[in-house]
Amino acid sequence: MVERNSESVFHEEASTYFRPKTWVSFVIVAFLICSMCSAIFVTGVQLHITMMISMGFSMLLLAFDGCSYKKLEAAIIYGGKLLIPTLVLLYCIGALIGAWIAGGTVPMIIYWGLRLIDPKYFLVTACLACMVVSMASGSSWSTIGTVGVALMGVGVGLNVNPAMTAGAVVSGAAFGDKMSPLSDTTNVAPAVAEADLFDHIRAMLYTGGPAIVLALAGFAILGFQAGGTTDEATVLNIMTSLHGLFRMNVLTLIPALIVLLLALKRFPAFPTLLISTLAAALLAVVMQGQSIPSILTIMEQGFVSNTGVGQIDKLLTRGGIFSMNYNCGLSTLVMVYGGILEKCGVLDVLLEKMHSFTKTVGRLVATTVCLEIFLNLITASQYMTIILGGKLMMPAYRKHDLLPQCLSRTLEDSGTVTSLLIPWNLCGAFATAAIGVNSFSYLPYALFNWLCPLIAVIWGFAGLFQWKTGAISSKRTYRREDSIIDAK
């Protein structure tokens, strides 16, 4: 008989809740991790096939353990519903990249980047630029898919290692996303942890602040020691070719300004990107000589450069809705699989085993960080990672009488930033598709993304910035009788 647990962390009704045996849950997750690692490091098999095999194996094992197909089907539908907004946004970004290139926005940024930026300071500049844009827009995806794409082109022109450029872009985008009150994850984490939004953002300064400072210092060192040596003839050739292919003036920056202005007005991401795409398409027709059918084709299939100049063709041949098919296909599979793991009780069984590692504050923070990375690996979704991890760990933080922002901060320090480092995670897969560098290649140079969880663990064991109720002013606490606690 299938064992039922009325006190599950997911609090489902006993009549519908399914709880697999412990060994079944461990075998499912072990099979997923082993198959993914084998595909990436040994066989080279596409992740889509690997994910389908893992999902099929999990469904068969769960059915063998007594899970009904009706329950499995409901879990698949649940994961699919969560995915729809992500797919729409991904396809919109694909169209935007093609339109920005055809309209002259990306060429304009590349042109002036090559003209103004010293290679030694390029990595720092790229990180800072992505920080500002991501903080203003509240979206690391939008930042990577727009400014990040242009900065990758600048880096190629300056002869900077593309993996280093990608690391700087991802680091800046991740920090800005974390610190922006417009970001979805910055709102989800405190909501799950029952913390106040601005208490949460202030708390993140104690971990994200040192991490980004160290990252910028690292990028400065890399820029001076390993930065590219500019070939003046190559740079001049690229700039001349860009100037010959596109009419470039300040008007071509309108699509980028639209993204920034609408973000500051707190417009949602999808309409913001769509308006910017349409503005770029209009510029392509009015200024760059594209016909309406040709710009629509570019938005669908991507911009293709056939100048015969290798650097230019490599820089500009990208974008389009179709360019996101690989990423969207993988996203569909991983979100459906994540829905099965969540709704069929697999994660429930595994996560309950984590409570024995939370007896001290240091171990509690370290366990939260490890749990979030683990969830990013097996659910492939930062949202599911934050929500599931927050639900599980909240009782332990309440038991230690810590303020809610300690939990919400740690969820972001590990769940949000590490998602960009995992190839099959939605965030890692998107970044790879947008900037053309595999996440394992840029991982060593995404300094902020691995320094932040490391600093969170160090602060946890050192007992620094792990505030108990009453230690600092906080709008919310886990003591239900308190509404506002002021520091004495």
C-alpha positions as CSV (number, residue, x, y, z in Angstrom):
1,M,0.0,0.0,0.0
2,V,1.2,3.5,-0.8
3,E,2.1,5.4,2.3
4,R,0.4,8.8,2.8
5,N,1.6,11.7,4.8
6,S,-0.9,14.4,5.8
7,E,1.8,16.8,6.9
8,S,3.6,17.0,3.6
9,V,5.5,20.2,2.9
10,F,3.1,20.6,0.0
11,H,0.0,20.1,2.2
12,E,-2.0,18.3,-0.4
13,E,-5.2,16.5,0.4
14,A,-4.8,12.9,1.5
15,S,-7.1,11.8,-1.2
16,T,-4.9,13.0,-4.0
17,Y,-1.4,13.0,-2.4
18,F,1.0,10.3,-3.6
19,R,4.2,9.6,-1.7
20,P,6.7,7.3,-3.4
21,K,9.0,5.1,-1.5
22,T,12.3,6.7,-0.4
23,W,14.4,4.4,-2.6
24,V,12.2,5.2,-5.7
25,S,12.8,9.0,-5.2
26,F,16.6,8.5,-4.8
27,V,16.8,6.3,-7.9
28,I,14.9,8.8,-10.0
29,V,17.1,11.7,-9.0
30,A,20.3,9.7,-9.3
31,F,19.3,8.5,-12.8
32,L,18.6,12.1,-13.9
33,I,21.9,13.5,-12.6
34,C,24.0,10.5,-14.0
35,S,22.3,10.7,-17.4
36,M,22.8,14.5,-17.6
37,C,26.5,14.3,-16.6
38,S,27.0,11.4,-19.1
39,A,25.4,13.4,-21.9
40,I,27.5,16.5,-21.2
41,F,30.9,15.0,-20.4
42,V,30.9,11.6,-22.1
43,T,28.5,10.8,-24.9
44,G,27.7,14.2,-26.2
45,V,24.0,13.2,-26.6
46,Q,21.6,16.1,-26.9
47,L,20.0,17.2,-23.6
48,H,16.5,16.9,-25.1
49,I,16.9,13.2,-25.6
50,T,18.5,12.7,-22.2
51,M,15.7,14.6,-20.5
52,M,13.0,12.5,-22.4
53,I,14.7,9.3,-21.3
54,S,14.9,10.5,-17.7
55,M,11.3,11.6,-17.7
56,G,10.1,8.3,-19.2
57,F,12.2,6.3,-16.7
58,S,10.7,8.3,-13.8
59,M,7.2,7.9,-15.0
60,L,7.6,4.1,-15.3
61,L,9.2,3.8,-11.9
62,L,6.5,5.9,-10.3
63,A,3.8,3.9,-12.0
64,F,5.5,0.7,-10.7
65,D,5.3,2.2,-7.2
66,G,1.6,2.8,-7.5
67,C,1.2,6.3,-8.9
68,S,-1.8,6.5,-11.3
69,Y,-1.4,7.8,-14.8
70,K,-4.1,10.4,-13.9
71,K,-1.8,11.8,-11.3
72,L,1.2,11.8,-13.7
73,E,-0.9,13.5,-16.4
74,A,-2.0,16.2,-13.9
75,A,1.6,16.8,-13.0
76,I,2.5,17.2,-16.7
77,I,-0.2,19.7,-17.2
78,Y,0.9,21.6,-14.1
79,G,4.4,21.9,-15.4
80,G,3.2,23.0,-18.8
81,K,1.1,25.8,-17.4
82,L,4.1,27.2,-15.5
83,L,6.0,27.2,-18.8
84,I,3.7,29.1,-21.1
85,P,4.8,32.7,-20.0
86,T,8.5,31.7,-20.3
87,L,8.0,30.4,-23.8
88,V,6.3,33.6,-24.9
89,L,9.1,35.7,-23.4
90,L,11.8,33.5,-25.1
91,Y,10.3,33.8,-28.5
92,C,9.8,37.5,-28.1
93,I,13.5,37.9,-27.2
94,G,14.5,35.9,-30.3
95,A,12.5,38.3,-32.5
96,L,13.9,41.3,-30.6
97,I,17.5,40.2,-31.2
98,G,16.9,39.9,-35.0
99,A,15.0,43.3,-35.1
100,W,17.7,45.1,-33.1
101,I,20.4,43.9,-35.5
102,A,18.4,44.8,-38.6
103,G,17.3,48.1,-37.2
104,G,20.9,49.1,-36.4
105,T,20.7,49.1,-32.6
106,V,23.2,46.3,-32.0
107,P,25.6,47.5,-34.7
108,M,25.5,51.0,-33.2
109,I,26.4,49.7,-29.7
110,I,29.2,47.5,-31.2
111,Y,30.5,50.4,-33.3
112,W,30.8,52.8,-30.4
113,G,32.0,50.1,-28.0
114,L,34.9,49.4,-30.3
115,R,35.6,53.1,-30.7
116,L,35.5,54.1,-27.0
117,I,36.3,51.1,-24.8
118,D,39.8,50.1,-23.9
119,P,40.2,46.3,-23.9
120,K,41.8,46.4,-20.4
121,Y,38.6,47.9,-19.0
122,F,36.2,46.1,-21.2
123,L,35.2,43.3,-18.8
124,V,34.6,45.8,-15.9
125,T,32.6,48.0,-18.3
126,A,30.5,45.1,-19.6
127,C,29.7,44.0,-16.0
128,L,28.7,47.5,-14.9
129,A,26.6,48.1,-18.0
130,C,24.7,44.9,-17.5
131,M,24.2,45.7,-13.8
132,V,22.6,49.0,-14.6
133,V,20.3,47.7,-17.4
134,S,19.3,44.7,-15.4
135,M,18.5,46.8,-12.3
136,A,16.5,49.2,-14.4
137,S,14.6,46.4,-16.3
138,G,14.3,43.9,-13.5
139,S,15.2,41.1,-15.9
140,S,18.5,39.3,-16.4
141,W,17.1,37.6,-19.5
142,S,16.2,40.9,-21.2
143,T,19.6,42.3,-20.3
144,I,21.5,39.2,-21.6
145,G,19.4,39.1,-24.8
146,T,19.8,42.7,-25.7
147,V,22.8,44.6,-24.2
148,G,24.6,41.3,-23.6
149,V,24.4,40.3,-27.3
150,A,25.9,43.7,-28.3
151,L,28.7,43.4,-25.7
152,M,29.6,40.0,-27.0
153,G,30.1,41.6,-30.4
154,V,32.3,44.3,-28.9
155,G,34.4,41.7,-27.1
156,V,35.0,39.8,-30.3
157,G,36.1,43.0,-32.0
158,L,38.5,43.8,-29.1
159,N,39.9,40.2,-29.2
160,V,38.7,39.4,-25.6
161,N,38.0,35.8,-24.8
162,P,34.3,35.2,-25.4
163,A,33.9,33.1,-22.2
164,M,35.3,36.0,-20.2
165,T,32.9,38.5,-21.8
166,A,30.0,36.1,-21.2
167,G,31.0,35.8,-17.6
168,A,31.1,39.5,-17.1
169,V,27.7,39.9,-18.8
170,V,26.1,37.1,-16.8
171,S,27.6,38.4,-13.5
172,G,26.3,42.0,-14.1
173,A,22.9,40.8,-15.2
174,A,22.5,38.5,-12.2
175,F,23.4,41.2,-9.7
176,G,21.2,43.8,-11.2
177,D,18.3,41.3,-11.3
178,K,18.8,40.4,-7.7
179,M,18.8,44.1,-6.5
180,S,15.9,45.3,-8.6
181,P,12.4,45.6,-7.0
182,L,11.0,45.0,-10.5
183,S,12.5,41.5,-10.8
184,D,10.2,38.6,-10.6
185,T,12.6,36.5,-8.5
186,T,13.3,39.4,-6.2
187,N,9.5,39.5,-5.5
188,V,9.0,35.7,-5.4
189,A,11.7,35.0,-2.8
190,P,10.4,37.4,0.0
191,A,6.8,36.3,-0.8
192,V,7.7,32.7,-0.2
193,A,9.7,33.5,2.9
194,E,7.1,35.9,4.2
195,A,9.6,38.8,4.2
196,D,9.1,42.4,3.2
197,L,10.4,43.2,-0.2
198,F,12.7,46.1,0.7
199,D,13.9,44.4,3.9
200,H,14.9,41.6,1.5
201,I,16.7,43.9,-0.9
202,R,18.6,45.5,2.0
203,A,19.6,42.1,3.4
204,M,21.0,41.1,0.0
205,L,23.5,43.9,0.1
206,Y,25.4,42.1,2.8
207,T,26.1,39.1,0.5
208,G,25.6,40.4,-3.0
209,G,27.6,43.6,-2.3
210,P,30.9,42.0,-1.3
211,A,30.4,39.4,-4.1
212,I,30.0,42.0,-6.9
213,V,32.9,44.1,-5.5
214,L,35.2,41.0,-5.6
215,A,33.8,40.1,-9.1
216,L,34.6,43.6,-10.4
217,A,38.1,43.4,-8.9
218,G,38.5,40.0,-10.6
219,F,37.4,41.4,-14.0
220,A,39.8,44.3,-13.6
221,I,42.7,41.8,-13.0
222,L,41.5,39.6,-15.9
223,G,41.3,42.7,-18.1
224,F,44.9,43.7,-17.4
225,Q,46.4,40.2,-17.4
226,A,44.3,38.2,-20.0
227,G,42.5,40.9,-21.9
228,G,42.8,40.9,-25.7
229,T,45.4,42.8,-27.6
230,T,43.5,44.9,-30.0
231,D,44.3,44.4,-33.7
232,E,43.8,48.0,-34.9
233,A,43.4,46.9,-38.5
234,T,40.7,44.3,-37.5
235,V,38.8,46.8,-35.4
236,L,39.0,49.4,-38.2
237,N,37.7,46.8,-40.7
238,I,34.8,45.9,-38.4
239,M,33.9,49.6,-37.8
240,T,34.1,50.4,-41.5
241,S,32.0,47.4,-42.5
242,L,29.4,48.3,-39.9
243,H,29.2,51.9,-41.1
244,G,28.9,50.7,-44.7
245,L,26.1,48.2,-43.9
246,F,24.0,50.3,-41.6
247,R,22.9,53.9,-41.2
248,M,24.0,54.7,-37.7
249,N,22.9,57.6,-35.7
250,V,21.3,58.3,-32.3
251,L,17.8,57.2,-33.6
252,T,19.0,53.6,-33.7
253,L,19.2,53.6,-29.9
254,I,15.5,54.2,-29.5
255,P,14.7,50.5,-29.0
256,A,17.2,50.3,-26.2
257,L,15.9,53.5,-24.6
258,I,12.3,52.1,-24.8
259,V,13.4,49.1,-22.8
260,L,15.0,51.3,-20.1
261,L,12.2,53.8,-19.9
262,L,9.3,51.3,-19.8
263,A,11.2,49.2,-17.2
264,L,11.5,52.3,-15.0
265,K,7.7,52.8,-15.5
266,R,7.3,49.2,-14.2
267,F,5.9,47.9,-17.4
268,P,5.8,44.0,-17.6
269,A,8.7,42.4,-19.4
270,F,6.7,41.0,-22.4
271,P,4.9,44.2,-23.6
272,T,8.2,46.1,-23.0
273,L,10.2,43.8,-25.2
274,L,7.4,43.6,-27.8
275,I,7.2,47.4,-28.1
276,S,11.0,47.6,-28.4
277,T,10.9,44.9,-31.1
278,L,8.3,46.7,-33.1
279,A,10.3,50.0,-32.8
280,A,13.4,48.3,-34.1
281,A,11.5,46.7,-36.9
282,L,10.2,50.2,-37.9
283,L,13.7,51.6,-37.9
284,A,14.8,48.6,-40.1
285,V,12.2,49.6,-42.7
286,V,12.5,53.4,-42.5
287,M,16.3,53.8,-41.9
288,Q,18.0,50.6,-43.0
289,G,16.0,49.9,-46.2
290,Q,14.4,46.6,-45.2
291,S,11.1,45.8,-46.7
292,I,8.2,44.7,-44.5
293,P,8.3,41.1,-45.6
294,S,12.1,41.0,-45.1
295,I,12.0,42.4,-41.6
296,L,9.2,39.9,-40.7
297,T,11.4,37.1,-42.0
298,I,14.3,38.4,-40.0
299,M,12.2,38.4,-36.8
300,E,11.2,34.9,-37.5
301,Q,14.4,33.3,-38.9
302,G,17.1,35.7,-37.6
303,F,19.4,38.2,-39.3
304,V,21.9,36.7,-41.7
305,S,25.0,38.7,-42.7
306,N,26.7,37.7,-46.0
307,T,29.4,40.3,-46.3
308,G,32.2,37.8,-46.6
309,V,34.0,39.5,-43.7
310,G,34.3,36.7,-41.1
311,Q,34.1,38.9,-38.0
312,I,31.1,40.8,-39.2
313,D,29.2,37.7,-40.3
314,K,29.9,36.0,-37.0
315,L,28.8,39.1,-35.0
316,L,25.6,39.7,-36.8
317,T,24.2,36.4,-37.9
318,R,21.9,35.5,-35.0
319,G,18.4,36.1,-33.5
320,G,14.9,35.3,-34.7
321,I,12.1,33.3,-33.2
322,F,13.4,30.0,-34.7
323,S,16.8,30.5,-32.9
324,M,14.9,29.9,-29.6
325,N,13.4,26.5,-30.7
326,Y,16.2,24.5,-29.1
327,N,15.9,26.4,-25.8
328,C,12.1,26.3,-25.8
329,G,12.0,22.6,-26.6
330,L,14.4,21.9,-23.7
331,S,12.4,24.2,-21.5
332,T,9.2,22.3,-22.2
333,L,10.8,19.0,-21.3
334,V,12.5,20.2,-18.1
335,M,9.4,22.1,-16.8
336,V,7.2,19.1,-17.4
337,Y,9.7,16.8,-15.7
338,G,9.9,19.3,-12.8
339,G,6.2,19.2,-12.4
340,I,6.3,15.4,-12.2
341,L,9.0,15.5,-9.5
342,E,7.0,18.0,-7.5
343,K,3.5,16.9,-7.8
344,C,4.2,13.1,-7.6
345,G,6.0,13.5,-4.2
346,V,9.5,12.8,-5.3
347,L,10.9,16.1,-4.0
348,D,8.8,15.8,-0.9
349,V,10.5,12.6,0.1
350,L,14.0,13.9,-0.6
351,L,13.6,17.3,1.0
352,E,12.3,15.9,4.3
353,K,15.7,14.3,4.7
354,M,17.4,17.7,4.9
355,H,16.0,18.8,8.2
356,S,18.7,16.9,10.2
357,F,21.4,19.2,8.8
358,T,19.9,22.5,10.2
359,K,20.8,22.3,13.9
360,T,23.1,25.4,13.8
361,V,22.7,28.7,11.9
362,G,25.8,28.0,9.9
363,R,24.6,24.5,8.9
364,L,21.2,25.9,8.2
365,V,22.5,28.5,5.7
366,A,24.9,25.9,4.1
367,T,22.0,23.4,3.8
368,T,19.8,26.1,2.2
369,V,22.5,26.9,-0.4
370,C,23.2,23.3,-1.2
371,L,19.5,22.5,-1.4
372,E,18.9,25.4,-3.8
373,I,21.7,24.3,-6.1
374,F,20.4,20.7,-5.9
375,L,16.9,21.9,-6.9
376,N,18.3,24.0,-9.7
377,L,19.9,20.8,-11.0
378,I,16.9,18.6,-10.9
379,T,13.9,21.0,-11.5
380,A,15.8,23.2,-14.1
381,S,13.7,26.2,-12.9
382,Q,14.8,29.0,-10.6
383,Y,11.1,29.7,-9.7
384,M,10.4,26.1,-8.6
385,T,13.7,26.1,-6.8
386,I,13.0,29.2,-4.8
387,I,9.4,28.2,-4.0
388,L,10.1,24.6,-3.0
389,G,13.3,25.5,-1.1
390,G,11.5,28.3,0.7
391,K,8.6,26.1,1.7
392,L,10.8,23.5,3.1
393,M,13.3,25.6,5.0
394,M,11.0,28.2,6.5
395,P,10.2,26.0,9.6
396,A,13.9,25.7,10.4
397,Y,14.5,29.5,10.1
398,R,11.4,30.0,12.3
399,K,12.8,27.6,14.9
400,H,16.1,29.5,15.0
401,D,14.0,32.8,15.4
402,L,15.7,34.3,12.4
403,L,14.2,37.2,10.5
404,P,12.4,36.2,7.2
405,Q,14.8,38.2,5.1
406,C,17.6,35.9,6.2
407,L,15.8,33.0,4.4
408,S,14.7,35.1,1.4
409,R,18.2,36.4,0.9
410,T,19.8,32.9,1.0
411,L,17.2,31.6,-1.5
412,E,18.4,34.3,-4.0
413,D,22.1,34.0,-3.1
414,S,22.0,30.4,-4.3
415,G,18.7,29.7,-6.2
416,T,18.7,32.7,-8.5
417,V,22.4,33.2,-9.3
418,T,23.4,29.6,-9.9
419,S,20.5,28.9,-12.3
420,L,22.6,30.7,-15.0
421,L,25.5,28.2,-14.6
422,I,23.6,25.0,-15.3
423,P,23.3,24.1,-19.0
424,W,19.9,22.4,-18.8
425,N,18.4,25.0,-16.4
426,L,16.0,27.4,-18.2
427,C,18.3,30.3,-17.4
428,G,21.5,28.6,-18.4
429,A,20.0,27.3,-21.6
430,F,18.7,30.8,-22.5
431,A,22.0,32.5,-21.8
432,T,23.8,30.0,-24.0
433,A,21.3,30.5,-26.8
434,A,21.4,34.3,-26.6
435,I,25.2,34.9,-26.3
436,G,26.5,31.8,-28.0
437,V,28.8,30.6,-25.2
438,N,28.1,27.3,-23.3
439,S,27.4,27.9,-19.6
440,F,30.2,25.5,-18.6
441,S,32.6,27.6,-20.7
442,Y,31.7,30.9,-19.0
443,L,31.2,29.4,-15.5
444,P,34.7,30.1,-14.3
445,Y,34.4,33.7,-15.3
446,A,30.9,34.3,-14.0
447,L,32.6,35.4,-10.8
448,F,29.6,36.9,-9.0
449,N,27.4,33.8,-9.6
450,W,29.6,31.5,-7.6
451,L,31.1,34.1,-5.2
452,C,27.6,35.0,-3.9
453,P,26.6,31.6,-2.5
454,L,30.1,31.1,-1.2
455,I,30.0,34.4,0.8
456,A,26.5,33.4,2.1
457,V,27.9,30.2,3.5
458,I,30.9,32.0,5.0
459,W,28.7,34.6,6.7
460,G,26.4,31.8,8.0
461,F,29.2,29.9,9.8
462,A,30.8,33.2,11.0
463,G,27.4,34.3,12.4
464,L,27.5,37.5,10.5
465,F,24.3,39.2,9.3
466,Q,22.1,36.3,10.5
467,W,19.7,38.5,12.4
468,K,17.4,37.1,15.1
469,T,14.1,38.8,15.9
470,G,14.7,42.2,17.4
471,A,18.3,42.5,16.3
472,I,17.5,45.0,13.6
473,S,14.4,46.9,12.4
474,S,12.2,44.6,10.3
475,K,8.7,45.0,9.0
476,R,8.0,41.3,9.4
477,T,9.1,38.5,11.7
478,Y,8.2,34.8,12.2
479,R,6.7,35.7,15.6
480,R,3.0,36.0,14.8
481,E,2.3,38.4,17.6
482,D,4.7,41.0,16.1
483,S,3.9,43.2,13.2
484,I,6.9,45.5,13.3
485,I,10.1,44.9,15.3
486,D,12.4,47.8,15.9
487,A,15.9,47.4,17.0
488,K,16.5,48.3,20.6
